[in-house]
Amino acid sequence: MRIYHAAPGKMDALLGRFANHTETLFARHGIKTTGYWVAQDKSTNLLMYMVEHESVEAAEKNWEAFRNDADWQRLKAETDANGPLAASIDRYFMDQVDLAKLKTGVSLKS
């Protein structure tokens, strides 16, 4: 999961960069997006998205290739020319949880 904290006033430009360019570059480097979300509270300026990789090692390799891609570097320089679109980025590697395997037999009574 990646969470972008868009710079003030830059959310539309950030979303546009993803929609018009970044997705194509992700595919080039084996980064498979599973979904994008924005917070309903627009004052938070949050863009969240999930990507899939075969492993943490594969993810690191894919992201490094993406960051070193000349097309990405040129695009980032152009779109960040008047200040970065993202103020900060958080990332998390996660494992899916199968809740069915975690059931304890305890039930709630109303």
C-alpha positions in Angstrom: 0.0 0.0 0.0 1.2 3.5 -0.8 -0.3 6.7 0.6 0.5 10.0 -1.0 0.0 13.2 0.9 -0.6 15.6 -2.0 0.9 19.0 -1.7 -1.8 21.7 -1.1 -3.7 22.4 -4.3 -1.9 19.6 -6.2 -4.3 16.6 -5.9 -5.8 17.0 -9.4 -2.4 17.3 -11.0 -1.2 14.2 -9.0 -4.2 12.2 -10.1 -3.7 13.3 -13.7 -0.1 12.2 -13.6 -1.2 8.7 -12.5 -4.0 8.5 -15.0 -2.1 9.8 -18.0 1.4 8.5 -17.5 2.3 6.6 -14.3 0.1 3.6 -14.9 1.8 2.9 -18.2 5.2 3.2 -16.6 4.1 0.9 -13.7 3.1 -1.8 -16.3 6.5 -1.4 -17.9 8.2 -2.3 -14.6 5.9 -5.1 -13.4 4.0 -2.9 -10.9 0.4 -4.1 -11.0 -2.1 -1.7 -9.5 -5.1 -3.2 -7.8 -7.0 0.1 -7.0 -6.8 3.8 -6.2 -8.7 5.7 -3.5 -9.0 9.3 -2.3 -10.1 10.2 1.2 -13.7 11.6 1.3 -12.4 14.3 3.6 -10.7 16.3 0.8 -8.8 18.4 3.4 -6.5 15.4 4.1 -5.2 15.4 0.5 -4.7 11.6 0.6 -4.3 9.4 -2.4 -4.0 5.7 -1.5 -3.3 2.8 -3.9 -2.4 -0.8 -3.7 0.0 -2.7 -5.9 1.0 -6.3 -6.2 4.4 -7.9 -6.4 5.6 -11.5 -6.2 7.7 -10.7 -3.1 9.3 -7.8 -1.2 12.5 -8.4 -3.2 10.6 -8.2 -6.5 8.9 -5.0 -5.3 12.3 -3.4 -4.5 13.6 -4.4 -7.9 10.5 -3.1 -9.7 10.5 0.2 -7.8 14.2 0.8 -8.5 13.7 0.1 -12.2 10.7 2.5 -12.2 12.7 5.3 -10.3 15.6 4.9 -12.8 13.4 5.0 -15.9 14.3 8.0 -18.0 10.7 8.6 -19.0 9.7 8.7 -15.3 12.5 11.0 -14.4 11.6 13.4 -17.2 7.9 13.2 -16.3 8.5 13.8 -12.6 10.8 16.8 -13.4 8.1 18.3 -15.7 5.2 17.8 -13.3 7.1 18.9 -10.2 8.5 22.0 -11.9 6.4 24.3 -9.8 6.8 22.3 -6.6 6.4 18.6 -5.8 2.9 17.1 -6.3 3.4 14.9 -3.3 4.4 16.4 0.0 5.3 12.9 1.4 4.7 9.2 0.6 4.2 6.3 3.0 4.6 2.7 1.9 3.7 -0.5 3.6 4.3 -4.1 2.6 1.4 -6.2 3.8 0.2 -9.8 3.9 -3.4 -10.7 3.3 -5.3 -12.1 6.2 -7.8 -14.9 5.8 -10.4 -14.1 8.5 -12.1 -17.5 8.0 -9.0 -19.2 9.4 -9.0 -16.9 12.4 -12.5 -17.6 13.7 -12.5 -18.5 17.3 -16.1 -19.6 17.8 -16.8 -16.6 20.1 -20.0 -14.8 19.1 -21.5 -11.5 20.1 -25.0 -11.5 21.6 -27.2 -8.5 21.4 
